[in-house]
């Protein structure tokens, strides 16, 4: 198992302020065109016009099989991603550097060997994957620095789940956070998530998300002990400072209007998880 993650973000998939609905409509349309989720002549110029994207209380994260995962992983080191990496003047140095890391991690680890117990998830906007997660089971504390483990997590026998691989589209903000929320929800009543950062940037961002170093290779998140995580009204783990509304896009001809929440998130896209 490889436990590799990277960082990418740009286009917000978090809730938006009602007062800015018109501007957000234009932003959505432009962003979807960049992501090839909308035709070139699509427009968000009318607040009364039905649009094929909306905000929902549950994230569009779906479980997929290994074959679909590996096929989707190819898209994260495609010409589209490399174009973003090669054009910082168009996207920003921050986004282009993350696109380069996305391509590197996806190409190196997207089709590597995993266990028979691995599970695969995709964050979907319409028919397009904008985030991938490969999840493995937990490990005994004996696989880590035992002395450090007992200091950090006394009484806990080991991790409950592993972030084996995570990549997200560099133009989709906080897709990594949403995938992490999803995994926390599946990792038991008292989750402990393990990961091995793919690069120094991923390590720094993981630390911002509450992961702590157990040894030279491993970082572990206990959301109960971290001030970066809270339980929402449904009892699910959610990143502090974000609201539990998620951008969706229709994958058929049925349109919906955007439903705007009352207040905006305090989320900072440069803190997006991997």
C-alpha positions as CSV (number, residue, x, y, z in Angstrom):
1,X,0.0,0.0,0.0
2,X,1.2,3.5,-0.8
3,X,-0.8,6.0,1.2
4,X,-0.1,8.8,-1.2
5,X,-2.0,12.1,-1.3
6,X,-1.4,15.5,-2.9
7,X,-3.0,18.9,-2.8
8,X,-5.1,20.8,-5.4
9,X,-7.8,23.5,-5.2
10,X,-9.2,26.4,-7.1
11,X,-13.0,26.3,-7.9
12,X,-15.1,26.3,-4.8
13,X,-17.5,23.4,-4.1
14,X,-18.5,24.8,-0.8
15,X,-21.6,26.9,0.0
16,X,-22.0,30.4,-1.2
17,X,-23.6,33.7,0.0
18,X,-27.1,34.4,-1.1
19,X,-26.3,38.0,-1.9
20,X,-23.7,37.0,-4.5
21,X,-26.0,34.5,-6.4
22,X,-25.7,36.4,-9.7
23,X,-21.9,36.5,-9.5
24,X,-21.8,32.9,-8.4
25,X,-23.9,31.9,-11.4
26,X,-21.4,33.4,-13.8
27,X,-18.5,31.8,-11.8
28,X,-20.2,28.4,-11.9
29,X,-20.7,28.7,-15.7
30,X,-17.1,29.7,-16.3
31,X,-15.7,27.1,-13.9
32,X,-17.8,24.3,-15.5
33,X,-16.5,25.3,-18.9
34,X,-12.9,25.1,-17.6
35,X,-13.7,21.6,-16.2
36,X,-15.5,20.6,-19.4
37,X,-18.7,20.1,-17.5
38,X,-20.7,22.5,-19.6
39,X,-20.9,23.3,-23.3
40,X,-19.1,26.4,-24.6
41,X,-22.2,28.4,-25.0
42,X,-23.6,27.7,-21.4
43,X,-24.2,30.8,-19.3
44,X,-25.3,31.7,-15.8
45,X,-26.5,35.2,-16.7
46,X,-30.1,34.7,-15.5
47,X,-30.9,33.9,-11.9
48,X,-34.3,32.7,-13.0
49,X,-33.0,30.2,-15.5
50,X,-32.7,26.6,-14.4
51,X,-29.1,25.4,-14.1
52,X,-27.8,21.9,-14.0
53,X,-26.0,22.4,-10.7
54,X,-27.2,23.0,-7.1
55,X,-26.2,22.8,-3.5
56,X,-27.2,19.7,-1.5
57,X,-26.8,18.5,2.0
58,X,-24.9,15.3,1.0
59,X,-21.7,15.3,-1.1
60,X,-21.7,13.5,-4.5
61,X,-19.2,10.9,-3.4
62,X,-19.8,7.5,-5.0
63,X,-18.2,4.1,-4.5
64,X,-16.6,2.7,-7.7
65,X,-14.8,-0.5,-8.6
66,X,-11.0,-0.9,-9.1
67,X,-11.2,-0.8,-12.9
68,X,-13.2,2.4,-12.9
69,X,-10.8,3.9,-10.3
70,X,-7.7,3.1,-12.4
71,X,-9.4,4.5,-15.5
72,X,-10.4,7.7,-13.7
73,X,-6.9,8.1,-12.3
74,X,-5.5,8.4,-15.8
75,X,-7.5,11.7,-16.1
76,X,-5.5,13.2,-13.3
77,X,-2.2,13.1,-15.3
78,X,-3.9,13.9,-18.6
79,X,-3.1,16.7,-21.0
80,X,-5.8,18.8,-19.3
81,X,-4.0,18.6,-15.9
82,X,-0.6,19.1,-17.5
83,X,-1.9,22.2,-19.3
84,X,-2.9,23.7,-15.9
85,X,0.6,22.8,-14.5
86,X,2.3,24.5,-17.5
87,X,0.3,27.8,-17.3
88,X,0.8,29.6,-14.0
89,X,0.1,32.9,-15.7
90,X,-3.4,31.7,-16.4
91,X,-4.2,29.9,-13.2
92,X,-1.6,31.1,-10.6
93,X,1.6,29.6,-9.3
94,X,-0.2,28.0,-6.5
95,X,-2.7,26.1,-8.6
96,X,-0.2,25.2,-11.3
97,X,2.2,23.7,-8.8
98,X,-0.6,21.6,-7.3
99,X,-1.6,20.5,-10.8
100,X,2.0,19.3,-11.4
101,X,1.9,17.3,-8.1
102,X,-1.5,15.9,-8.9
103,X,-0.2,14.6,-12.2
104,X,3.0,13.1,-10.6
105,X,1.1,11.3,-7.8
106,X,-1.7,10.0,-10.1
107,X,0.8,8.7,-12.7
108,X,3.0,7.0,-10.1
109,X,0.4,5.6,-7.8
110,X,-2.9,5.5,-9.6
111,X,-2.5,2.0,-10.8
112,X,-0.2,0.5,-8.2
113,X,-1.0,-2.8,-6.4
114,X,-3.5,-2.6,-3.6
115,X,-5.0,-5.1,-1.3
116,X,-8.2,-7.2,-1.9
117,X,-9.9,-5.1,0.8
118,X,-9.3,-1.7,-0.9
119,X,-12.3,0.4,-1.5
120,X,-12.5,3.2,-4.2
121,X,-14.5,6.4,-4.2
122,X,-15.0,9.3,-6.7
123,X,-16.2,12.8,-6.0
124,X,-18.5,13.4,-9.1
125,X,-19.6,16.7,-10.7
126,X,-21.9,15.4,-13.3
127,X,-20.2,12.7,-15.3
128,X,-16.7,14.0,-14.4
129,X,-14.6,12.8,-11.5
130,X,-13.0,15.7,-9.6
131,X,-11.6,13.7,-6.7
132,X,-10.4,10.1,-6.1
133,X,-9.9,8.2,-2.9
134,X,-8.5,4.8,-2.4
135,X,-9.2,3.6,1.1
136,X,-7.6,0.7,3.0
137,X,-8.3,-0.8,6.4
138,X,-6.5,0.2,9.6
139,X,-3.1,-1.0,11.0
140,X,-2.0,-2.2,14.4
141,X,0.0,0.3,16.5
142,X,3.0,-2.1,16.1
143,X,3.3,-0.9,12.5
144,X,4.2,2.6,13.8
145,X,6.7,4.0,16.3
146,X,5.0,2.3,19.3
147,X,6.4,4.7,22.0
148,X,5.2,7.7,20.1
149,X,1.9,6.0,19.4
150,X,1.2,5.3,23.0
151,X,2.1,8.9,23.9
152,X,-0.3,10.3,21.2
153,X,-3.1,7.8,21.3
154,X,-3.1,6.0,24.7
155,X,-5.3,3.0,24.9
156,X,-5.9,2.9,21.1
157,X,-4.8,-0.4,19.5
158,X,-4.3,1.0,16.0
159,X,-5.8,3.1,13.2
160,X,-9.3,2.4,11.9
161,X,-8.7,3.3,8.2
162,X,-6.0,4.4,5.8
163,X,-5.9,7.1,3.1
164,X,-4.1,5.0,0.6
165,X,-4.3,7.4,-2.3
166,X,-6.1,10.7,-2.8
167,X,-5.9,13.1,-5.8
168,X,-8.3,15.9,-6.7
169,X,-8.7,18.1,-9.7
170,X,-6.6,21.3,-9.3
171,X,-9.5,23.5,-10.3
172,X,-11.9,22.2,-7.7
173,X,-11.6,23.8,-4.3
174,X,-12.0,21.6,-1.1
175,X,-12.7,18.3,-3.0
176,X,-10.0,16.8,-0.8
177,X,-11.8,18.0,2.4
178,X,-15.0,16.5,1.2
179,X,-13.4,13.1,0.5
180,X,-11.7,13.2,3.9
181,X,-15.1,13.9,5.5
182,X,-16.5,11.0,3.7
183,X,-13.8,8.7,4.9
184,X,-14.1,9.9,8.5
185,X,-17.8,8.9,8.3
186,X,-16.8,5.4,7.3
187,X,-14.0,4.8,9.7
188,X,-15.9,3.9,12.8
189,X,-17.4,5.7,15.8
190,X,-13.9,6.8,16.9
191,X,-11.9,7.1,13.7
192,X,-8.1,7.3,13.5
193,X,-7.0,7.9,9.9
194,X,-3.5,7.1,8.7
195,X,-1.7,8.5,5.7
196,X,1.8,8.9,4.2
197,X,2.2,12.2,2.5
198,X,3.5,12.1,-1.0
199,X,5.5,15.3,-0.7
200,X,6.4,18.1,1.8
201,X,3.4,20.2,0.6
202,X,1.0,17.4,1.4
203,X,2.6,16.9,4.8
204,X,2.2,20.6,5.6
205,X,-1.4,20.6,4.6
206,X,-2.2,17.4,6.5
207,X,-0.8,19.1,9.6
208,X,-3.2,22.0,9.1
209,X,-6.0,19.4,8.9
210,X,-5.1,18.0,12.3
211,X,-2.9,15.1,11.3
212,X,0.1,14.5,13.6
213,X,3.3,12.8,12.9
214,X,3.7,9.3,14.4
215,X,7.0,8.5,12.7
216,X,9.0,9.6,9.7
217,X,6.5,8.1,7.2
218,X,3.1,8.2,8.9
219,X,0.7,10.9,10.0
220,X,-2.6,10.1,11.9
221,X,-5.8,12.1,12.4
222,X,-7.9,11.8,15.5
223,X,-10.8,14.3,14.9
224,X,-11.8,14.1,18.5
225,X,-8.5,15.7,19.6
226,X,-8.3,18.2,16.7
227,X,-9.8,21.7,16.8
228,X,-10.0,21.4,13.0
229,X,-13.0,19.1,13.1
230,X,-16.5,19.3,14.5
231,X,-19.6,17.1,14.4
232,X,-22.5,18.8,12.5
233,X,-26.2,18.6,13.3
234,X,-26.3,15.1,11.7
235,X,-23.5,13.8,13.9
236,X,-21.1,13.6,11.0
237,X,-17.5,14.9,11.0
238,X,-17.1,18.2,9.2
239,X,-14.2,20.6,8.8
240,X,-14.4,23.5,11.2
241,X,-15.5,26.7,9.4
242,X,-17.3,25.0,6.5
243,X,-21.0,24.5,6.0
244,X,-22.6,21.2,5.2
245,X,-23.8,22.0,1.7
246,X,-22.1,20.6,-1.4
247,X,-22.1,21.4,-5.0
248,X,-23.7,18.9,-7.3
249,X,-24.1,18.8,-11.1
250,X,-26.7,16.9,-13.0
251,X,-25.5,14.1,-15.2
252,X,-28.6,14.1,-17.4
253,X,-30.9,16.6,-19.0
254,X,-32.8,17.4,-15.9
255,X,-31.9,20.9,-14.6
256,X,-32.3,22.3,-11.1
257,X,-31.9,25.7,-9.7
258,X,-29.1,26.5,-7.3
259,X,-30.4,26.6,-3.7
260,X,-28.4,29.2,-1.8
261,X,-27.7,29.0,1.9
262,X,-27.9,32.0,4.3
263,X,-24.2,32.5,4.9
264,X,-20.8,31.8,3.3
265,X,-18.1,29.4,4.5
266,X,-14.9,30.7,6.3
267,X,-13.0,28.2,4.2
268,X,-9.6,29.2,2.8
269,X,-8.8,27.4,-0.4
270,X,-5.1,27.3,0.2
271,X,-5.8,25.1,3.2
272,X,-7.6,22.5,1.2
273,X,-6.8,18.9,2.1
274,X,-4.5,17.3,-0.5
